[in-house]
Amino acid sequence: MARKAGSHAEITGPKVREAALRLFAQYGFAAVSMRQIAREVGVQAGALYTYTTDKQALLFDLMHDHMGDVLAGIAAMPDGSPGERLEWIVRYHIGYNLTHKDGVFINYMELRNLEPENRKVISALRRRYEDAVEAVLVDGQEKGVFQIPDTRLATMAVIAMLNGVNTWYREGGRLSQDRVERIYWNMVRRAVKGA
């Protein structure tokens, strides 16, 4: 079938990804069909295969791009003391997650739906992020700034705590994003200083 009149690859491709992201986050990967994605975009189901080989590849690409963005962000961490870098991580993590809720949700909830090779790639990217956070904690521990019995455990606890913001934060609610970031930073700071 010919391309729908008025459709353009540079417009339709991103729309396919946006629709898939939204639908996977709302209904779950397993419950969403390629036909639903096509309907959402306004194209025939067969047209989707111009932009992806299949639904699994689409999920993998969304997750891979998400982790690429997260890692690019963490790579931009400014120099500073371990405390300054850890505060930056807290604020970055919360800020990024609140502006990419669907991507964050999919990266945590749909990892189980990736084929083994794809899961391995995404898990390795997640590990790189975790390692970057842990490196700051190790540096602080070595400099006597932080007092942490187990840096890996502390890393996972901090990340889990920060991820929780997505489940309850609502823009325009009682607390501003900046206030949430400050409160969370104070909680993390006290946790790693052994206070």
C-alpha positions as CSV (number, residue, x, y, z in Angstrom):
1,M,0.0,0.0,0.0
2,A,1.3,3.5,-0.8
3,R,2.1,6.0,1.9
4,K,-0.9,7.9,3.2
5,A,-1.2,11.3,1.5
6,G,0.4,14.0,3.6
7,S,2.5,11.6,5.6
8,H,6.3,12.3,5.9
9,A,8.9,9.9,7.3
10,E,10.5,12.6,9.4
11,I,7.1,13.3,11.0
12,T,5.6,9.9,11.1
13,G,8.6,8.1,12.5
14,P,8.7,10.2,15.7
15,K,4.9,9.9,15.9
16,V,5.2,6.1,15.9
17,R,7.7,6.2,18.7
18,E,5.6,8.7,20.7
19,A,2.5,6.6,20.3
20,A,4.3,3.4,21.2
21,L,5.9,5.0,24.3
22,R,2.5,6.3,25.5
23,L,0.6,3.1,24.8
24,F,3.3,0.8,26.3
25,A,3.3,3.0,29.5
26,Q,-0.5,3.1,29.7
27,Y,-1.4,-0.5,28.8
28,G,1.8,-2.5,29.0
29,F,3.9,-3.9,26.1
30,A,2.1,-7.2,25.9
31,A,-1.3,-5.6,25.7
32,V,-0.5,-3.2,22.9
33,S,-0.7,-4.4,19.3
34,M,1.0,-2.8,16.3
35,R,-2.5,-2.1,15.0
36,Q,-3.2,0.0,18.0
37,I,0.0,2.0,17.5
38,A,-0.9,2.5,13.8
39,R,-4.4,3.6,14.7
40,E,-3.0,6.1,17.2
41,V,-0.6,7.5,14.5
42,G,-3.2,7.4,11.8
43,V,-1.5,5.0,9.4
44,Q,-2.1,1.5,8.2
45,A,-0.5,-1.2,10.4
46,G,1.8,-2.3,7.6
47,A,3.2,1.2,7.3
48,L,4.8,0.8,10.8
49,Y,7.3,-1.6,9.4
50,T,8.8,1.3,7.5
51,Y,9.9,2.6,10.9
52,T,10.6,-0.6,12.9
53,T,11.1,-4.3,12.2
54,D,8.6,-5.4,14.8
55,K,7.2,-4.6,18.2
56,Q,10.2,-6.0,20.1
57,A,12.6,-3.8,18.1
58,L,10.4,-0.8,18.9
59,L,10.4,-1.5,22.6
60,F,14.2,-2.1,22.6
61,D,14.8,1.1,20.6
62,L,12.7,3.2,23.0
63,M,14.5,1.7,26.0
64,H,17.9,2.1,24.4
65,D,17.3,5.7,23.5
66,H,16.0,6.4,27.0
67,M,19.2,5.0,28.6
68,G,21.4,6.8,26.1
69,D,19.8,10.1,27.2
70,V,20.2,9.2,30.9
71,L,23.8,8.3,30.4
72,A,24.5,11.5,28.3
73,G,23.0,13.4,31.2
74,I,25.1,11.8,33.9
75,A,28.2,12.2,31.7
76,A,27.6,16.0,31.9
77,M,27.9,16.0,35.7
78,P,30.0,19.0,36.6
79,D,33.2,18.6,38.6
80,G,33.1,19.2,42.3
81,S,33.3,17.6,45.7
82,P,31.6,14.3,46.2
83,G,28.8,16.1,48.1
84,E,28.3,18.5,45.2
85,R,28.3,15.8,42.7
86,L,25.8,13.7,44.7
87,E,23.5,16.6,45.0
88,W,23.7,17.1,41.3
89,I,22.8,13.5,40.7
90,V,19.8,13.7,43.1
91,R,18.5,16.8,41.2
92,Y,19.3,15.4,37.8
93,H,17.7,12.1,38.5
94,I,14.4,13.6,39.8
95,G,14.3,16.3,37.1
96,Y,14.9,13.8,34.3
97,N,12.5,11.3,35.6
98,L,9.7,13.8,36.1
99,T,10.0,15.0,32.5
100,H,10.3,11.5,31.1
101,K,7.8,9.5,33.1
102,D,6.7,7.1,30.4
103,G,10.2,6.3,29.4
104,V,11.2,5.7,33.0
105,F,8.2,3.5,33.6
106,I,8.8,1.4,30.5
107,N,12.5,1.0,31.4
108,Y,11.7,-0.5,34.7
109,M,8.4,-2.3,34.1
110,E,9.1,-3.7,30.6
111,L,12.6,-5.0,31.0
112,R,11.0,-8.4,31.5
113,N,9.5,-8.3,28.0
114,L,12.8,-7.8,26.2
115,E,14.3,-10.8,24.5
116,P,17.4,-12.1,26.3
117,E,19.9,-10.3,24.1
118,N,18.1,-7.0,24.2
119,R,17.6,-7.4,28.0
120,K,21.4,-7.9,28.3
121,V,22.1,-4.7,26.4
122,I,19.6,-2.6,28.4
123,S,20.8,-4.1,31.7
124,A,24.4,-3.2,30.9
125,L,23.4,0.4,30.2
126,R,21.5,0.6,33.5
127,R,24.6,-0.8,35.2
128,R,26.6,2.0,33.7
129,Y,24.3,4.5,35.3
130,E,24.4,2.7,38.7
131,D,28.2,2.6,38.4
132,A,28.4,6.4,37.9
133,V,26.4,7.0,41.0
134,E,28.4,4.5,43.0
135,A,31.7,6.1,41.8
136,V,30.6,9.3,43.6
137,L,29.8,7.4,46.7
138,V,33.1,5.5,46.6
139,D,35.0,8.8,46.1
140,G,33.2,10.3,49.1
141,Q,33.9,7.3,51.2
142,E,37.6,7.4,50.3
143,K,37.8,11.1,51.2
144,G,36.0,10.5,54.5
145,V,33.1,12.7,53.5
146,F,30.6,9.8,53.4
147,Q,30.2,7.0,55.9
148,I,28.6,4.1,54.1
149,P,28.9,0.4,55.2
150,D,28.3,-0.8,51.6
151,T,28.5,1.5,48.6
152,R,26.7,-0.8,46.2
153,L,23.8,-1.2,48.6
154,A,23.7,2.6,49.2
155,T,23.8,3.2,45.4
156,M,20.8,1.0,44.8
157,A,18.9,2.4,47.8
158,V,19.5,6.0,46.6
159,I,18.3,5.2,43.1
160,A,15.3,3.3,44.4
161,M,14.4,6.3,46.6
162,L,14.7,8.8,43.8
163,N,12.7,6.6,41.4
164,G,9.8,6.6,43.9
165,V,9.2,10.3,43.2
166,N,7.5,9.3,39.9
167,T,4.8,7.4,41.6
168,W,3.4,10.2,43.7
169,Y,4.6,13.6,42.4
170,R,2.1,15.7,40.6
171,E,2.9,19.0,39.0
172,G,1.0,21.8,40.6
173,G,0.7,19.8,43.8
174,R,1.6,20.8,47.4
175,L,5.4,20.7,46.7
176,S,7.3,22.3,43.8
177,Q,9.8,20.2,42.0
178,D,12.6,22.3,43.4
179,R,11.3,21.8,46.9
180,V,11.1,18.0,46.4
181,E,14.7,18.0,45.1
182,R,15.9,19.9,48.1
183,I,14.1,17.6,50.6
184,Y,15.4,14.5,48.8
185,W,18.9,15.9,48.7
186,N,18.7,16.5,52.5
187,M,17.5,12.9,53.0
188,V,20.2,11.4,50.8
189,R,22.9,13.6,52.3
190,R,22.0,12.5,55.8
191,A,21.9,8.8,54.8
192,V,25.4,8.8,53.3
193,K,26.9,10.8,56.1
194,G,25.8,8.3,58.7
195,A,23.8,10.9,60.5
